[in-house]
Amino acid sequence: MPHAGPAVGAPAPALRSPGPQLALIALTQVLALAVWFSASAVLPVLRRDWELGTAGAVGLTVAVQLGFVVGALVSATTGLADRVRPERLFATGAGAAAGCTLAVAVLADGPGVAVPLRFATGAGLALVYPIGMKLMASWFGARGRGLALGVLVGALTLGSLLPQLLVGVLGDSWRTVLAAAAGCGAAAGLLALALLRTGPHLSVGARPRAAQALDGFRSARPRLVNLAYLGHMWELYALWAWASAWLTASRAVHDPALDAAGIALLALVAFGICGAAGCVLGGWAAGRVGRAPVATVAVATSGVCCLLSPWAWSWPTGLLAVFVCVWGAAVIADSAMFSTLLSEVSDRRWVGTALTVQTATGFLLTTVTISALPYLAEAVTWRWTLVLLAAGPVLSVAALTRFRRLGVASG
């Protein structure tokens, strides 16, 4: 349906421009995504209080990813992402995810209640991250979209790791941490309703067609972008989910004086702050050099870090910190570029659907590596576990190389 003029209660004209909307979308993303890894951040306490084994810990993390996949696929196959005002979808998803997280904090006494609620949390987040990308794309044309989406993915990075900060501030009271994360999500929903608006580059979808969800894998250029994205996702979320476990196991052998708080701070700096900086720097560089070349450098750097991880394991803490900061910046720096490239080579009427399908397939793949790593660690120790993630960057580099050749040929 076409969008009418300003609604009652619309934000002031000064806020209805690209710069302020970019800042608002980024802020709401950070707040909304605080619920994503909220349960994972308190897993050490839940393992103790609920007597969780490896399967239970994996289940709590993977449930969110699976819920996201189901929610995203429903959104894509029904055309929801292209037929309802994005800011309303965003607010609905953020509110639902916050409510489910609060329910875990108040009601759960074990995985039997927590896992379904975490699944529902993921389904709500399927209306946050992809829709945030569409909102951002609606305010920026091809020239500024790369940097803008870099800011968005930087916000995703900070939001996903915000629970680590909550744990550091609030301590090991897992119910308090989850309630605080839920409060962040609720605030995001309210801000979205009050202040977020779509920009002039928004295209409204036609009648929904379930077959449209597969278009990103039928044509060569969207397919290559999606394959590169899948390689990126093979590594990203498994690294985020288990980097603290890898660091903890490493320092227990090589620097026992580094306590849990120090490891949490290192993970937050490396994968949160450096990750966000990598997103912004990558987006800036992509606007000057090109998205595919910069994405290739970023994913190749991350792949090298995967291969070096068994040796970095035993490095002095200072050198290890530099290593994981480089890895934290590289592993996420390319993420916005895959979204931007897909938005540029897809049918403009269905950009929301294309981005939603891309993220859905990527998050489905994350469940494989998130589930596999702790079991692999039991077999070969954490030292050698992260090498498995290098397969993703190899696929990404191959797909991006082919994509660039097709671009030259078609030019």
C-alpha positions in Angstrom: 0.0 0.0 0.0 1.4 3.5 -0.8 2.5 5.6 2.1 0.5 8.6 3.0 1.7 11.9 4.3 3.1 12.5 7.8 1.0 10.7 10.5 -0.1 12.2 13.7 2.8 12.0 16.2 5.3 11.8 13.4 8.9 12.8 14.3 10.0 16.4 13.8 11.2 17.3 10.2 14.8 17.5 11.4 14.6 13.8 12.3 13.2 12.8 8.9 16.5 13.0 7.0 19.2 10.4 6.3 21.7 11.3 9.0 19.3 11.4 12.0 17.5 8.3 10.7 20.8 6.5 10.4 21.6 7.3 14.0 18.1 6.3 15.2 18.1 3.0 13.3 21.6 2.1 14.7 20.5 3.0 18.2 17.3 0.9 18.0 19.3 -2.0 16.6 21.8 -1.9 19.4 19.0 -1.9 22.0 16.8 -4.5 20.3 19.6 -7.0 19.7 20.7 -7.0 23.4 18.3 -9.9 23.8 20.1 -12.1 21.1 23.0 -13.5 23.2 21.5 -12.6 26.6 21.1 -16.3 27.5 24.5 -17.2 26.1 26.2 -14.5 28.2 24.9 -16.1 31.4 25.5 -19.7 30.3 28.2 -20.3 33.0 25.7 -19.5 35.7 22.9 -21.4 34.0 25.1 -24.4 33.7 25.6 -24.3 37.4 22.0 -23.5 38.5 20.3 -25.8 35.9 23.0 -28.4 35.8 23.2 -28.0 32.0 25.4 -30.3 29.9 26.8 -29.5 26.5 23.5 -30.4 24.8 21.5 -28.0 27.0 24.0 -25.1 26.5 23.9 -25.6 22.7 20.1 -25.8 22.7 19.7 -22.4 24.4 22.0 -20.8 21.8 20.7 -22.6 18.7 17.0 -22.1 19.6 17.4 -18.4 18.9 19.0 -19.0 15.5 16.3 -21.5 14.5 13.5 -19.1 15.7 15.1 -16.4 13.6 15.2 -18.7 10.5 11.5 -19.7 10.9 10.4 -16.1 11.5 12.4 -14.8 8.5 11.1 -17.5 6.2 7.5 -16.8 7.2 8.1 -13.1 6.6 9.7 -13.8 3.2 7.3 -16.3 1.8 4.2 -14.2 2.8 5.8 -11.0 1.5 5.4 -9.4 4.9 8.7 -7.7 4.7 7.6 -5.8 1.6 4.0 -5.1 2.4 3.8 -3.7 5.9 5.4 -0.5 7.1 8.9 -1.4 8.1 9.0 0.7 11.3 5.8 -1.1 12.5 7.3 -4.5 11.8 10.5 -3.5 13.6 8.6 -2.4 16.7 6.5 -5.5 16.7 9.5 -7.8 16.5 11.5 -5.9 19.1 8.6 -5.9 21.5 7.9 -9.6 21.0 11.6 -10.5 21.5 11.8 -8.4 24.6 8.6 -10.0 26.1 9.9 -13.5 25.5 13.3 -12.6 27.1 11.5 -11.1 30.2 9.4 -14.3 30.4 12.6 -16.4 30.6 13.8 -14.2 33.4 10.6 -14.4 35.3 9.3 -17.9 34.6 12.1 -20.3 33.5 13.7 -22.7 35.9 15.2 -25.0 33.3 15.6 -25.5 29.5 12.1 -27.0 29.2 10.6 -23.5 29.5 13.6 -21.4 28.3 14.3 -23.1 25.0 10.8 -22.5 23.5 10.9 -18.9 24.7 14.4 -18.4 23.2 13.0 -19.8 19.9 10.2 -17.3 20.0 12.8 -14.6 20.8 14.6 -15.5 17.5 11.3 -15.3 15.6 10.8 -11.8 16.9 14.3 -10.7 15.9 13.5 -11.8 12.4 11.5 -8.6 12.2 14.3 -6.5 13.5 17.6 -7.1 11.8 16.4 -7.6 8.1 13.8 -4.9 8.5 16.5 -2.6 9.9 18.5 -3.2 6.7 15.5 -2.3 4.6 14.9 0.9 6.6 18.5 1.8 6.1 18.5 1.1 2.4 15.3 3.2 2.0 17.3 6.3 3.1 20.4 5.8 1.1 21.0 5.3 -2.6 23.8 3.2 -4.1 26.5 5.8 -3.3 25.9 6.0 0.4 24.4 2.6 1.2 27.6 0.8 1.8 28.7 3.0 4.7 25.2 3.2 6.1 24.8 -0.6 6.2 28.3 -0.8 7.7 27.0 1.4 10.5 23.9 -0.9 10.8 26.0 -4.1 11.1 28.3 -2.3 13.5 25.2 -1.7 15.6 24.3 -5.4 15.3 27.7 -6.3 16.6 27.5 -4.0 19.6 24.0 -5.1 20.4 24.8 -8.8 20.1 27.7 -8.3 22.6 25.9 -5.8 24.9 24.9 -8.7 27.3 28.6 -9.1 28.1 28.6 -5.6 29.4 25.4 -6.2 31.3 27.0 -9.2 33.0 30.0 -7.1 33.9 27.8 -4.4 35.4 25.1 -6.6 37.0 27.1 -9.6 38.1 26.0 -13.2 37.9 22.3 -12.7 38.6 21.1 -14.2 35.4 17.5 -13.1 35.9 18.6 -9.5 36.4 20.7 -9.6 33.2 17.9 -11.0 31.1 15.4 -8.5 32.5 17.8 -5.7 31.7 18.3 -7.0 28.1 14.5 -7.2 27.8 14.2 -3.6 28.9 16.6 -2.6 26.2 14.5 -4.4 23.6 11.3 -2.8 24.8 12.9 0.7 24.6 13.9 -0.1 21.0 10.3 -1.0 20.1 9.0 2.3 21.5 11.7 4.3 19.8 10.9 2.6 16.5 7.2 3.5 16.7 7.8 7.0 17.8 10.7 8.1 15.5 11.6 5.7 12.7 10.3 6.4 9.3 11.0 5.1 5.8 13.0 7.1 3.2 12.5 8.0 -0.4 14.2 4.9 -1.8 11.6 2.5 -0.5 9.9 0.3 -3.0 6.6 -1.4 -2.1 6.2 -5.1 -3.0 3.6 -6.4 -5.3 1.3 -9.3 -4.5 3.2 -11.9 -2.4 4.6 -15.0 -4.2 6.2 -17.8 -2.2 8.4 -18.6 -5.2 10.0 -15.2 -5.0 11.9 -16.4 -1.9 14.0 -18.6 -4.2 15.0 -15.9 -6.7 18.2 -15.1 -4.9 19.6 -18.6 -5.8 18.3 -18.7 -9.5 20.4 -15.9 -11.1 24.2 -16.0 -11.1 25.0 -12.7 -9.4 22.6 -12.9 -6.5 23.5 -16.6 -6.1 27.2 -15.8 -5.8 26.5 -13.0 -3.3 24.4 -15.5 -1.2 27.1 -18.2 -1.4 29.7 -15.7 -0.2 27.4 -14.7 2.7 26.9 -18.3 3.7 30.6 -18.8 4.0 30.8 -15.7 6.1 28.0 -17.0 8.4 29.6 -20.4 8.7 32.3 -18.6 10.7 30.7 -15.5 12.3 28.2 -16.7 14.9 30.1 -19.8 16.0 33.0 -17.5 16.7 30.9 -15.0 18.6 29.2 -17.8 20.5 32.3 -19.7 21.6 35.2 -17.2 21.5 35.0 -16.7 25.2 35.2 -20.5 25.8 38.3 -20.6 23.5 39.9 -17.7 25.3 39.1 -19.1 28.7 40.6 -22.5 27.9 43.7 -20.8 26.4 44.4 -18.5 29.3 43.7 -21.3 31.9 46.9 -22.9 30.5 49.0 -19.8 29.5 47.8 -17.0 31.8 45.8 -18.2 34.8 45.9 -14.8 36.4 43.5 -13.5 33.7 40.1 -14.0 35.4 36.6 -14.4 33.9 36.0 -10.6 34.0 39.2 -9.9 32.1 38.3 -12.5 29.4 34.8 -11.0 29.1 36.3 -7.5 28.7 38.7 -8.8 26.0 35.8 -10.5 24.1 33.7 -7.3 24.3 36.6 -5.1 23.0 37.7 -7.5 20.3 34.3 -8.7 18.9 32.1 -5.7 20.0 34.1 -2.5 19.8 36.7 -3.6 17.2 34.0 -5.4 15.3 31.8 -2.3 15.1 34.9 -0.2 14.0 35.6 -2.8 11.3 32.1 -2.5 10.0 32.3 1.3 9.7 35.8 1.2 8.2 34.8 -1.5 5.8 31.8 0.4 4.7 33.9 3.6 4.2 36.5 1.6 2.2 33.9 -0.1 0.1 32.5 3.2 -1.0 35.9 4.1 -2.4 37.4 0.8 -3.6 34.4 -1.3 -4.2 32.3 -3.6 -2.1 33.4 -7.0 -3.5 37.2 -6.2 -3.3 36.9 -5.0 0.3 34.8 -7.9 1.3 37.3 -10.3 -0.2 40.1 -8.8 1.8 38.1 -8.9 5.0 37.0 -12.5 4.7 40.4 -13.6 3.6 41.9 -11.9 6.7 39.4 -13.7 8.9 40.1 -17.0 7.2 43.8 -16.6 8.0 43.0 -15.9 11.6 41.0 -19.2 11.7 44.1 -21.1 10.4 46.4 -19.3 12.9 44.2 -19.8 15.9 46.0 -23.0 17.2 49.3 -21.1 17.3 47.7 -17.9 18.7 46.3 -20.0 21.5 49.7 -20.1 23.3 50.8 -16.6 22.6 51.4 -14.1 25.5 48.1 -12.4 26.5 49.1 -9.0 25.0 49.9 -10.5 21.6 46.8 -12.7 21.7 44.7 -9.6 22.4 46.0 -7.9 19.3 45.2 -11.1 17.3 41.6 -11.4 18.5 41.0 -7.6 17.9 42.1 -8.0 14.3 40.0 -11.1 14.0 37.0 -9.4 15.6 37.2 -6.5 13.1 37.7 -8.7 10.0 35.1 -11.3 10.8 32.2 -8.8 10.6 33.6 -6.1 8.4 32.3 -7.7 5.2 28.8 -8.5 6.5 27.2 -5.2 5.4 28.7 -5.6 1.9 26.9 -8.8 1.2 23.6 -7.1 2.1 24.4 -4.1 0.0 25.5 -6.2 -3.0 22.3 -8.2 -2.8 20.2 -5.1 -2.6 21.9 -3.8 -5.7 21.5 -7.0 -7.9 18.0 -8.0 -6.7 14.6 -6.8 -8.0 14.0 -3.5 -6.2 10.3 -4.5 -5.6 11.5 -7.4 -3.4 14.6 -6.1 -1.7 13.1 -6.8 1.8 12.3 -10.4 0.8 15.7 -11.0 -0.8 17.5 -9.7 2.3 15.2 -11.7 4.6 15.9 -15.0 2.7 19.6 -14.2 2.7 19.7 -13.8 6.4 17.4 -16.8 7.0 19.6 -19.2 5.1 22.7 -17.8 6.7 21.3 -18.2 10.2 20.2 -21.7 9.5 23.8 -22.5 8.6 25.0 -21.0 11.8 23.2 -23.7 13.8 25.6 -26.3 12.3 28.8 -24.7 13.5 27.4 -23.4 16.8 26.3 -27.0 17.6 29.4 -28.7 16.3 32.2 -26.7 18.0 31.7 -27.7 21.7 31.5 -31.3 20.7 34.6 -31.0 18.6 36.3 -29.3 21.5 35.5 -32.3 23.7 37.3 -34.5 21.1 40.3 -32.4 20.1 40.4 -29.6 22.8 39.5 -25.9 22.2 42.9 -25.2 20.8 42.2 -26.9 17.4 38.4 -26.3 17.2 38.3 -22.9 15.5 40.2 -24.2 12.5 37.0 -25.8 11.3 35.6 -22.3 10.7 38.2 -21.6 7.9 36.0 -23.5 5.4 33.6 -20.6 5.4 36.0 -17.9 4.3 37.4 -20.3 1.6 33.9 -20.5 0.1 33.4 -16.7 0.4 36.6 -15.9 -1.4 35.8 -18.3 -4.2 32.3 -16.9 -4.7 33.4 -13.2 -4.5 36.2 -13.9 -7.1 33.7 -15.3 -9.5 31.3 -12.5 -8.8 33.9 -9.9 -9.6 34.8 -11.7 -12.9 31.1 -11.7 -13.9 30.9 -7.9 -13.1 33.9 -7.3 -15.4 32.5 -9.5 -18.1 29.1 -7.8 -18.0 30.7 -4.3 -17.9 
